[in-house]
Structures are given as C-alpha cells and as structure tokens.
C-alpha cells in the first residue's frame, strides 16, 4: 500500500468517526430545540428579552407554596392571666379576729394556685374568683374586692407565673429553641427569635413559619428585617419554626457546576442563577444557548388565564447581547427550574479537527 493510499484511508477513518456521536458533556442548542419546529411539538420556546418580561411576570407562579402573613399591630405592654397560669396570693390583715390570717401571724400565703380552665382560682372562705383575661394588677383588684367581703381590713398581693397557655414555642433554626412565656401582649416574632438567641448561621435564606391553630403563615427573615410592619404580634399557643429555604433549581450541561442549588434569597434572577452555578464553562459553553426549562401546571393553560402556550416551556438566554444581559437580571427563576447550558458548536469542530489531526499523525507514523 502506497503512502498516499494509507493517508486517504486514515482521513476516511477520521471522517467516519466525526460522523458518529462525538464525546460531549452537553447537547447543542439546535439539538434541544429541534422539535420546536414540528407541528406536534409539546413545548414552547421563548427568548428572554425586554419585550417578553411584562408578559411572563403575569403568568402563574410555579413551585412556590402560597403562605400568607399577618401584618403587625400594636399590643399592650401588660401581661394577661390565662388558664394554666400559676398565681401566688398573699393576704395581709392586721385584724386579730381575721378569718384569713392566723392569730400568730400577719399574713397568709396561698402559693402556686393554678388558674382553672374556667379561668378562676379558689380562695378559702370566699370561693372561686375569676381572674382570667385580666392583667395581674386587675386580677389582684378582683381578689381584693372578694376578700374585703369577709375581712374588710385585709389587703391582697398577687404574683403570676405564666403557664403553657400563656407561652409560645420556638422550634428549631435558632440557637436556643424552647417554650417562652409571653412577657406582655406586645411580644412579636422578632422578639421571640431574639429571646431564642437569634437565627442559626448555618441556615441559608432562613424562612419563618407561624403555626396558629390550624393555619400556617410564612415569610422570610430578610423580609421581616426589610419590612418592620410585618413583625406580627404573637398569640398564646403560637408555634414559630425557623427553617432553611427548601426551594432549589438544577444546573446541568456545560455549566460551571452541575448540581442542585438552594435559593440564596427570596427572589433569584436568571443572572443570579448563572452566578450561583459558577458561570459557564469557558471552553465548552455556548453563551447564546443557556436554556431554562420549566413545567407549568395545567391550570396555567385555562381559558382566561395569562400563561404560556404549552405546559412545558423553554426560555432561552443570550448573554452576548445587552438586551439579553439586562433581561436575565429581571427574569425570575422558579423552584425546580432546570438551567441547561448547551455546548458550543465550536467545541464539536475542535473535536473533529483533533480527530483528523490524529489521523494525519497516524498516517505519518505508518509512512
């Protein structure tokens, strides 16, 4: 076999290899979107531009749980006696014939009287005195009024210790979780978190969940910091949970990092997402072919609802134009979105040239 024939054989082999599927880490943009040109395509493609943003912002949100929140209101700085609290009643009387004070003393101490579910405490010779719902000062006055009926010269002192019915629970996500008595009726969510030693530094974008009866309310710590009018008052029996934001998005392809990424703040833009994934691979990625794949619920396609043409939607980002860059900063990534960075066509060409080059090298070796 002559050297020329050997060379042609090597080149033919290289071209054959190039025609096969080359080893790659991601697909080309044209490959992913090729089905969009067919009549039966089951997904829609939208380029993220300035013109698209107003429409997308009116489409239904995806993947986010709709927690509401309670705005703050002004409360009283006084404490309130509730069922389950404990009170200590001290009765002072200088009358030597007093029914309530022994002859050898000047006072009688009734310790740790539990406020009944009906809201009353029992005082000897007097009976049940209802004190629930009042401040400790008002409760003392009520007991005093009842005591005077049997001992006109007596005076009453009352001390209260909050029970479970007059406390709130702080569950997880803080340095010192536990049950906390309500010092007054002006006890707010941020006050409770401060009492618990603050939010743990290990949490990313910490979220607040307020359980009140059968309802659950939610917001983020950042939002509470930024909007003081949301620092809502707590009610007896409330349970506050601090937890890490469980929302995430995925990145694959020629991305700087192929992984599952947690939301680092309440709203993550497409440009934020590109930064979170470590950018794109400088030698492989196509900056004009960054795709965000999202699936909308069937309700988004209902009549009268502003939404996409299909449930499955692919948004395309072009980071080589000013409009594409600005629009990416204003396009919101949704939970469970897939950020797919496609491969540059140049990478495929380089692979082919490398194969052909190696074929020439092989031919020279054979020659």
Steps between C-alpha positions, in 0.01 A plus 500: 500500500645835396535786751228700319249215530584461866439874551163487323400201710590684821300808393202285409515342843511845666201625301309187597573562865390862467169389353429296812392644833800680643578490874339812651377622834189677366278526195499781247221756524377399155470138614295584809264735316473310172157355586360852544476531121265203477122541500456255788762659727401460866700796627522872431815707459532862612803724469556699819492859377373832622180450302426164666551601865165681559307199371692238700456698822123452467523125448419271798780434748650151495623284787446754779269431792260787556547592865330815616617718786345715771593865513609649830273686739551682827458299819485578869813494713314328785485128574179299487389224736390186315384151589797287604694789655603482864438781748621551853258699717623661821231632735603754765265580788564680829165393650566248779162338429562460129370184337778503241812567709607282796521658845878457522572673167416799288459329164386189319675379185309291247777370275487382139127507448432367151250702297227252405376442143201713600742783580464509881698428818362378832546716810394355839189655659435680170473238228596527133618834372514545124824672395572368148525756223609780730841644579668394826413841643132461409504143633634626834218754516239230436639282777528801730133585442397143578715484817364827642156340511618271787788706636466876443849584624682243285732588215602274214826451310505286180791361301464306174709240318402427139399146411477317168185686408687829525812408306621444144731236353811572297586185308838448333718728290610713797778469754270435799162353400233434758178625659502869592251676732341810351628798702216720370252535217756682287716190443589471129661240275836679492488543880449125538787419263724738693399325824608174337851628433444597136490298179764234446777611265487160327165575332493634145224755441315407824122482478244568774195277546234609748254228606186648654224250556443317172656776287861532389647835400841555348755759394878542506734656754628743236147622437436550873821705524413711198131556584451571874122516452509119455640432847169359616379462857497150646200340664498242777569152368672617182782288365781663301731287285819629341621285212722517197342590168417166336462642148763398245588498132725271294793565269639256242693505173798725441435688824772592743341261750247224434302473821186577698511858627302649791341841466732747671236774521126545454522589132771347276543647152640315201824695537511410869457136402788519251718642775387236752589214263850642457442653160545296182791288384730737310624235255174314435192713563294695251420839665218544247344167596416503870161335545261507795254210489179535698172308526180690576186346652206428273312786666743743333344408165142560611281743310523852639841434658809677371758230452720311254386315189613163637555350844863433417692818432860570402632851557815589309763744628753681282779636717682654205257792454419795723127427485561136592717597798260761636202271446674212680536726804122554505385149413399302809610139544233276653546204737595176322604682181773332297781725379655324202819640348537371144826415329662735252513377137863606499577226750369237259710645219809493719433137583472415131823684422672316783383167357611595149830626639557175679417315177768697317739417777409135463556517126845649551580227749392234250701668225 
